[in-house]
Structure formats: C-alpha cells, structure tokens
C-alpha cells in the first residue's frame, strides 16, 4: 500500500498541504482491482444507490461523447448503413419478383377466381444493420441516462447540468423516433455488431455512438465523487490510511483494500463502514473496526475529546473506543489493538 505522511487533521485531513482529498486518492489507488465503481462510491462516500444512479445518468447524458453524437446525428441519418432484405408480397395483376408458387396457390385457393394473384419475393431497403443497432443502442443509453438524472419534478428544475441532461435525453428520443430508425432492433448490440460499426467506410460516422456505449459502461470517475467528500468523510479516510500503515508496520497481515457489496471497506480484519451505509443497512456499528477496537474521528472538527469519546463509547457495543485527533492517537490505537489480541 502507498504510504503517506500522517499529519494532524484539522478541518479536512491535511495529509498533503492544499489537498484535503489526499487520503481518499490513496484509498482509491490502493483498492484491489477490478472493483465496481458504484460499490466504491457507496463504500467510501456513503452515497445511496439513488444518488449514484442520478450521478451516473447525469455524467452520461451530458458527456462530451453524448454531445458529439447528438451534434453528428443529422448527418448520420442522411448516410445510414442500409441492407437489402427479401420479403413475400401479395401482388395482384402484376409480378414484382420471383413467384412463390406454393404461397401463390394457397392465396388463390382462399380467393375464388383470383387467378391474377401472385405472392412474389420482393427486395426492399432495410435499416436494421449492425451499425444502426449500435447507433440505436447509444441513443437509448442517452435517453435512459437522462431519465436516471431526472428524478424530480420538471417545475423544480433549476440545475444547469440536469437541464442539459434532460434536453439531450429529449433530443435522443426524437432521433430514435425517426422513420429510418423505428424498425431497427432495440436488442443490445453484440461485440460483432460493434466491430462492424468500427470498421468499413462508414466507421468514422458511427464512432461517436461507440464512444457513448463505452462511456455508459463506467461513467463515474474519482474526480466526480470528490465533490461528495465532506470534511468528516475525508478525515475518516485519513484515519483508515494512517491506521493501516501503523498496523502493517507492526506485522498485521492486512492485504489490500477491497470493497464489498454490503458497503464495507476491508483489508484483512480491518473494516471501515461509512455512517451513511450503516444507517441505510441498519448496521449496528460504523467507523473503523479492528479486533476489539472501534476507532473513529470526532463527528465535528474541534469537538471536545472527552465528549467525542463518550459518544463513541455509546455506540461501541462492547468494543474499546478510541477517538483519533492526530497521528499520536493513531499509534496509540495500533498499540492498543495488538495489546488486546486474545
């Protein structure tokens, strides 16, 4: 694990001067790969599934990839990939293609005296091609992302980003309703479909659609989540990083950090649970748990140490409470953890 200097937290974990998010960046970099970004967002920042879904939707619906595709759509619609399909067509008094005699005789049998009826195999243009399936999937992804980003009543809208997400979603819907795309399959495109869209003479015009699909797979980045890194969360991240470093120096086999579907961050027997996750899952404990200890920072910077210790003891459920306000407290917690091992 990357080690960082353990400084005394004041307002937001000043591990690196001017970068209150330094410990969070360390935790993110040290997460065992691969991991679910949505699970990590919930575990490290305590975000609810609804907030994560709205954030992901807003990021996709307003992304540069989405803007590029929507801007290119009028030209794309004029140059869509086209295929030719043959279909059976009922013709009367004329023959428009190869006659399907079995079908023709059956049709005539159902219509007495209709000897001029023919069922012909005719060719017509169709737009249900692999390239257009990729295009439709990208537009659908934008539309769904805009819906995810739009959980509140329209009259309550006052956020520029969400307004743009809604506008882009509406524009994607209009393109999906274009007569040339109505009959294109809405099934998820296969890898072969994407490969065909990425090759050939029209690959350049379909590239924006491919870019949207790629962005839609994993839209959230750490920089998007740091806006949710409030003072106490950043301070707790500093505690997790600092305590893990001290425990490793003492020989604790922690291993790498990993996020769990239940919302915990774990490294060996060290567990961090965000208070929002504990409230959502009705878990009895939150903070940093190791062996018989529960370690945490005060609820608010500058809180009286005795008051913070009393508050932590009330929710410790028999564990030894340790309140951390600086590097010396982290060393004390690590020493205490090893001294209490059974």
Secondary structure, DSSP 8 states (H G I E B T S, - for coil): ---------SSS--SBTTBTTHHHHHHHHHB-SS--HHHHHHHHH---HHHHHHHHHHHHHTSHHHHHHHHHHHHHHHT---EEEEEEEEEESS--SEE-HHHHHHHHHTSTT-TTEEEEEEEEEE---HHHHHHHHHHHHHHHHHHHT--S-GGG---HHHHHHHHHHHHHHHHHTSTTTTTS--S---HHHHHHHTSSTTHHHHHHHHHHHHHHHS---HHHHGGG--HHHHHHHHHHHHHHHHHHHTT-----BEE-TTSEEEETTEEEE-HHHHHHHT-S--EEEETTEEEE--SSTT--HHHHHHHHHHTSTTSEEEE-SSHHHHHHHHHHHHHT--
